[in-house]
Amino acid sequence: MTRPQGYTFPPGTTRQGSVFSPGGPFRMESGAVLPSIDIAYTTHGRLNETGTNAILVCHALTGNAHAVDARLPDGETIPGWFQGVIGPSLGLDTDRYFVIASNVLGSCYGTTGPASINPATGSAYRMTFPQMTIRDIVRAEKLLVDHLGVRKLATVIGGSMGGMQALEWAVMYPGVTGSIIPIGTAAAHSAWCIGISETQRLAIMNDPAWQGGNYTAQPERGLAIARSIAMISYRSQPSFQARFARAGLADGDGHERVRVYKDVPMSFAVESYLRYQGQKLADRFDANSYLYLTRAMDLHDVSAGRGSMRDVLGGVSARVLSIGISSDVLYPPAEQKAIASAIPGAVYAEIDSPHGHDAFLIEFETMNRLLRDFLG
């Protein structure tokens, strides 16, 4: 398999990629106005002369603009979260397409969010940041796409929260969006997903270190619990059983490196795994961004303010490949089938995998086949 070459930072860019500042205020769906915003992004491949070969890759909850491995000037490499499908001869072929990946509004990887400085106060927004929606995220992405000279998106692709963005692109900008590929997502966040999100938020907000959002160090215990809850929902019972069963701790298995909740005894390998995943997120992500982004996902309903779901999805003119995952307990395949059945001409495909929701980030051979077949 040909591997992508990776993204080498141009001079003057940040660790999070290139940064685009549209200039002027950004009005949000709520009516709140941000004085200005920054958008971190990376690009791969070349835009053609007509500006019609672009693909927008939308990340999930804690993702960033590095869909492909990024090489920093000091030699460090930041792993790409969609590395297995972006590059020459891969599903998103950079010899054919100009692939754009950006960090979403409200996140903490270079795009404006709660951890950013409010120019009006000189201090971080923290919990004064206006609650954004998926539609606000897409509006910010449209500013970036226009800035890059794109006239038509060959496709917009994303899993989970990224799939929500793809759906909104098809509804909000039909003239620009040639096709969409929503993966493991929903047209409206279910009560099941909202309940899981709320449990994670409560874990963060009940950490005394959160301090109402005014912390100086990340509330790592709360954020680690939130991530542990999420990790369970991202996988499946067969996946956990096959990997861990009732295995205990063993020398050299990495449990010695787990810092968070070091004071709480553990006996099983799966406990160590969940604590380690929680610790990793606490070391790299902002707790307030986690609160805002999970809320944005809960607010997601592509039909809100537009009429019935049947009419809204029935009016989508873009080509659609809706991908479900056989073992996904967070967004069961029935939700992607419902999307496909409501959109004229849409195609449904399923990743048969024991790995649960995260299968779209694991089963790259299947993903590449589905993308090649759909994009032609």
Legacy VTK file of the C-alpha trace (Angstrom):
# vtk DataFile Version 3.0
C-alpha trace
ASCII
DATASET POLYDATA
POINTS 376 float
0.000 0.000 0.000
1.305 3.465 -0.884
1.545 5.632 2.209
0.815 9.362 2.302
3.849 11.572 2.562
2.565 13.437 5.609
2.191 17.119 6.259
5.298 19.247 6.686
4.638 22.529 8.471
5.166 25.590 6.266
7.346 28.288 7.851
5.471 30.476 10.314
2.643 28.047 11.055
1.696 26.785 14.488
1.919 23.324 16.002
-1.763 22.898 15.090
-1.251 23.586 11.381
-1.831 26.682 9.283
-4.163 29.278 10.796
-6.772 31.279 8.883
-8.278 34.374 10.501
-11.321 35.516 8.491
-11.365 38.965 10.094
-14.422 40.662 11.513
-17.085 39.309 13.845
-18.521 35.803 13.639
-22.237 35.604 14.384
-23.430 32.338 15.906
-26.747 30.551 15.596
-27.700 31.711 19.108
-27.229 35.350 18.111
-24.015 35.662 20.126
-21.112 37.285 18.327
-17.434 36.420 18.585
-15.231 39.461 17.800
-13.013 37.284 15.619
-12.077 33.651 15.098
-9.055 31.618 14.063
-9.330 28.322 12.179
-6.478 25.798 12.224
-6.201 23.573 9.166
-3.979 21.429 6.983
-4.201 20.612 3.281
-2.950 17.692 1.225
-2.728 17.465 -2.551
-3.389 20.289 -5.015
-6.524 22.240 -5.819
-7.301 22.095 -9.541
-7.755 25.206 -11.675
-11.539 25.067 -11.446
-11.515 24.624 -7.651
-13.690 21.529 -7.886
-11.542 18.635 -6.625
-11.581 19.464 -2.902
-12.561 17.080 -0.103
-13.319 18.302 3.405
-12.505 15.835 6.195
-14.383 16.561 9.432
-13.091 15.239 12.735
-14.891 13.748 15.716
-15.118 15.004 19.313
-11.451 15.316 20.360
-9.860 15.356 16.905
-7.729 18.030 15.271
-6.576 19.248 11.869
-3.952 16.500 11.610
-5.843 13.868 9.660
-2.439 12.911 8.222
0.830 12.555 10.127
2.388 15.974 10.687
6.132 16.525 10.873
7.143 19.426 13.095
10.240 21.514 12.343
11.985 19.953 15.364
11.491 16.477 13.921
8.541 15.417 16.101
5.677 13.672 14.313
2.045 14.182 15.315
0.079 11.048 14.332
-2.704 11.560 11.794
-6.074 10.237 12.909
-7.202 9.352 9.345
-3.756 8.433 8.056
-4.933 5.115 6.650
-7.264 6.586 4.023
-5.597 9.844 2.916
-2.731 9.730 0.432
-1.701 8.583 -3.041
-3.802 5.623 -4.242
-5.797 5.537 -0.983
-9.539 6.146 -0.612
-9.024 9.902 -0.427
-6.384 9.990 -3.143
-4.189 13.084 -2.842
-2.983 12.594 -6.421
-6.585 13.373 -7.470
-8.028 15.438 -4.642
-7.207 18.493 -2.562
-7.937 17.269 0.962
-8.707 19.809 3.672
-8.818 19.002 7.386
-9.627 21.692 9.944
-10.084 21.923 13.678
-13.659 22.753 14.678
-14.928 25.887 16.364
-14.982 25.354 20.132
-12.049 22.955 20.176
-8.566 23.587 21.577
-6.250 22.719 18.704
-5.726 26.111 17.114
-9.329 27.075 16.323
-11.108 29.549 18.590
-12.726 27.947 21.629
-13.141 28.321 25.400
-9.376 28.246 25.999
-8.782 31.079 23.505
-8.184 34.658 24.563
-11.201 36.946 24.406
-9.835 40.121 22.775
-12.361 42.200 24.722
-10.995 41.104 28.113
-7.490 39.845 27.470
-8.346 36.657 29.348
-9.471 33.208 28.223
-13.159 32.879 27.390
-13.561 29.794 29.567
-17.274 29.362 30.362
-18.190 32.763 28.865
-17.641 31.297 25.396
-21.006 31.202 23.589
-22.395 27.723 23.055
-21.761 26.829 19.444
-23.730 24.349 17.348
-22.811 21.989 14.538
-24.209 24.616 12.164
-21.823 27.218 13.611
-18.951 24.780 13.089
-19.976 24.316 9.449
-20.303 28.064 8.872
-16.729 28.494 10.091
-15.591 25.682 7.798
-17.307 27.402 4.864
-15.251 30.539 5.515
-12.096 28.427 5.317
-13.203 26.587 2.182
-13.960 29.896 0.449
-10.594 31.310 1.551
-8.801 28.342 -0.025
-10.468 29.018 -3.383
-12.734 25.987 -3.397
-15.785 26.328 -5.640
-17.121 22.788 -5.227
-16.472 20.079 -2.656
-16.215 16.658 -4.263
-17.250 15.280 -0.894
-17.493 16.066 2.796
-16.615 13.084 4.967
-16.609 12.505 8.699
-17.458 10.036 11.412
-19.422 10.664 14.602
-19.451 14.463 15.121
-17.773 14.708 11.717
-20.761 12.949 10.173
-23.070 15.544 11.719
-21.046 18.231 9.972
-21.283 16.369 6.669
-25.089 16.238 6.935
-25.273 19.952 7.697
-23.045 20.744 4.713
-25.524 18.992 2.420
-28.427 21.004 3.847
-26.759 24.390 4.343
-24.648 24.572 1.184
-26.208 22.340 -1.480
-24.647 24.266 -4.336
-21.137 23.674 -3.009
-21.477 20.125 -1.689
-21.217 17.504 -4.401
-21.505 14.533 -2.060
-21.275 13.569 1.584
-20.052 10.494 3.439
-21.455 10.482 6.996
-20.089 7.588 9.070
-21.383 6.247 12.387
-23.571 9.261 13.081
-27.203 10.375 13.349
-29.551 12.932 11.853
-30.418 13.959 15.425
-28.639 12.997 18.636
-30.571 10.300 20.435
-31.609 10.229 24.100
-29.097 7.391 24.515
-26.216 9.546 23.256
-27.360 12.612 25.199
-27.397 10.526 28.382
-23.841 9.317 27.761
-22.691 12.877 27.048
-24.317 14.233 30.180
-22.645 11.589 32.343
-19.273 12.663 30.961
-19.962 16.350 31.566
-21.016 15.670 35.153
-17.784 13.767 35.729
-15.807 16.853 34.686
-17.916 19.396 36.533
-17.856 17.370 39.743
-14.070 17.362 39.854
-13.198 20.049 42.449
-10.303 21.091 40.223
-12.767 22.233 37.535
-13.588 25.332 39.642
-16.576 26.339 37.561
-14.394 26.279 34.461
-11.823 28.685 35.923
-9.060 26.145 36.465
-5.358 26.827 36.068
-4.542 23.130 35.582
-6.780 20.662 33.775
-9.286 18.848 36.048
-7.634 15.610 35.035
-9.544 13.268 37.316
-12.918 14.361 35.965
-11.719 14.514 32.374
-10.179 11.054 32.714
-13.494 9.599 33.920
-15.291 11.282 31.019
-12.871 9.733 28.558
-13.176 6.312 30.180
-16.958 6.448 29.782
-16.539 7.499 26.166
-14.027 4.742 25.408
-16.501 2.091 26.546
-19.122 3.515 24.185
-16.604 3.669 21.323
-15.927 -0.059 21.442
-18.101 -3.144 21.994
-18.498 -6.009 24.442
-16.942 -8.559 22.029
-14.045 -6.159 21.388
-13.291 -5.714 25.088
-13.731 -9.414 25.798
-11.375 -10.438 23.020
-8.734 -7.946 24.058
-8.918 -8.120 27.851
-11.281 -10.869 29.070
-10.501 -11.075 32.806
-6.771 -10.549 32.426
-5.041 -9.041 35.411
-2.210 -6.574 35.618
1.235 -7.736 34.554
4.740 -6.339 34.755
5.554 -4.285 31.696
1.957 -3.942 30.487
2.068 -0.175 31.019
-0.110 0.082 34.121
2.866 1.492 36.020
2.682 4.617 33.849
-0.893 5.419 34.842
-0.812 8.579 36.938
-4.498 9.471 37.251
-6.216 7.726 40.166
-2.931 6.218 41.295
-4.433 6.192 44.793
-7.300 3.877 43.747
-6.433 0.159 43.548
-7.035 -1.755 40.325
-6.872 -5.438 39.481
-7.716 -5.864 35.786
-6.038 -4.984 32.511
-9.198 -3.275 31.257
-9.085 -0.921 34.254
-5.520 0.022 33.411
-6.480 0.589 29.771
-9.360 2.922 30.631
-7.303 4.916 33.116
-4.467 5.237 30.629
-6.825 6.461 27.904
-8.281 8.967 30.375
-4.837 10.175 31.344
-3.807 10.610 27.697
-6.827 12.811 26.997
-6.296 14.864 30.165
-2.737 15.514 28.995
-3.795 16.799 25.580
-7.326 18.232 25.687
-9.185 21.096 27.348
-11.985 20.176 29.745
-14.166 23.172 28.871
-13.880 22.369 25.159
-15.067 18.861 26.015
-18.154 20.316 27.713
-18.951 22.620 24.794
-18.395 20.050 22.054
-20.458 17.318 23.698
-23.253 19.863 24.165
-23.021 20.854 20.490
-23.435 17.190 19.567
-26.458 16.888 21.865
-28.034 19.943 20.218
-27.565 18.407 16.775
-30.823 17.886 14.905
-30.595 18.464 11.176
-34.353 19.155 11.028
-34.443 21.758 13.838
-36.199 24.895 12.601
-36.504 23.491 9.091
-39.563 21.235 9.150
-39.891 17.482 9.396
-36.862 15.202 9.242
-38.408 13.454 6.239
-38.733 16.737 4.327
-35.269 18.024 5.277
-33.416 14.852 4.338
-35.698 14.340 1.363
-34.521 17.692 0.022
-30.825 16.773 0.029
-29.509 16.883 -3.534
-25.950 15.716 -2.893
-24.885 12.142 -3.550
-24.727 10.288 -0.239
-22.858 7.272 1.061
-24.123 6.581 4.583
-21.819 4.170 6.424
-22.857 2.206 9.487
-20.809 -0.070 11.735
-22.221 -3.474 12.646
-21.150 -3.374 16.312
-21.659 0.359 16.983
-23.546 0.783 20.269
-23.297 4.583 20.206
-24.857 5.130 16.774
-26.396 1.762 15.805
-26.587 0.927 12.078
-30.324 1.612 12.097
-29.543 5.329 12.359
-27.376 5.353 9.234
-29.905 3.205 7.409
-32.577 5.764 8.297
-30.438 8.550 6.848
-29.926 6.613 3.615
-33.578 5.688 3.282
-34.692 9.316 3.691
-32.314 10.858 1.142
-33.141 10.282 -2.541
-30.583 8.038 -4.222
-28.485 7.591 -1.078
-26.405 4.432 -0.694
-25.957 2.548 2.568
-22.859 0.500 3.356
-21.821 -1.264 6.539
-18.446 -1.958 8.094
-18.620 -5.456 9.549
-16.348 -5.199 12.563
-16.253 -6.200 16.235
-14.527 -2.942 17.151
-17.611 -0.799 17.715
-17.969 2.880 16.897
-14.218 3.400 16.426
-14.120 0.843 13.596
-14.000 3.638 11.003
-10.618 4.592 12.495
-9.423 0.974 12.510
-10.841 -0.879 9.499
-8.949 1.102 6.879
-8.952 -1.640 4.235
-12.758 -1.653 4.231
-12.902 2.144 4.389
-10.599 2.507 1.380
-12.677 0.068 -0.655
-15.932 1.879 0.159
-14.451 5.287 -0.626
-12.942 4.190 -3.945
-16.211 2.587 -5.021
-18.219 5.679 -4.145
-15.875 8.389 -5.428
-15.041 6.459 -8.612
LINES 1 377
376 0 1 2 3 4 5 6 7 8 9 10 11 12 13 14 15 16 17 18 19 20 21 22 23 24 25 26 27 28 29 30 31 32 33 34 35 36 37 38 39 40 41 42 43 44 45 46 47 48 49 50 51 52 53 54 55 56 57 58 59 60 61 62 63 64 65 66 67 68 69 70 71 72 73 74 75 76 77 78 79 80 81 82 83 84 85 86 87 88 89 90 91 92 93 94 95 96 97 98 99 100 101 102 103 104 105 106 107 108 109 110 111 112 113 114 115 116 117 118 119 120 121 122 123 124 125 126 127 128 129 130 131 132 133 134 135 136 137 138 139 140 141 142 143 144 145 146 147 148 149 150 151 152 153 154 155 156 157 158 159 160 161 162 163 164 165 166 167 168 169 170 171 172 173 174 175 176 177 178 179 180 181 182 183 184 185 186 187 188 189 190 191 192 193 194 195 196 197 198 199 200 201 202 203 204 205 206 207 208 209 210 211 212 213 214 215 216 217 218 219 220 221 222 223 224 225 226 227 228 229 230 231 232 233 234 235 236 237 238 239 240 241 242 243 244 245 246 247 248 249 250 251 252 253 254 255 256 257 258 259 260 261 262 263 264 265 266 267 268 269 270 271 272 273 274 275 276 277 278 279 280 281 282 283 284 285 286 287 288 289 290 291 292 293 294 295 296 297 298 299 300 301 302 303 304 305 306 307 308 309 310 311 312 313 314 315 316 317 318 319 320 321 322 323 324 325 326 327 328 329 330 331 332 333 334 335 336 337 338 339 340 341 342 343 344 345 346 347 348 349 350 351 352 353 354 355 356 357 358 359 360 361 362 363 364 365 366 367 368 369 370 371 372 373 374 375
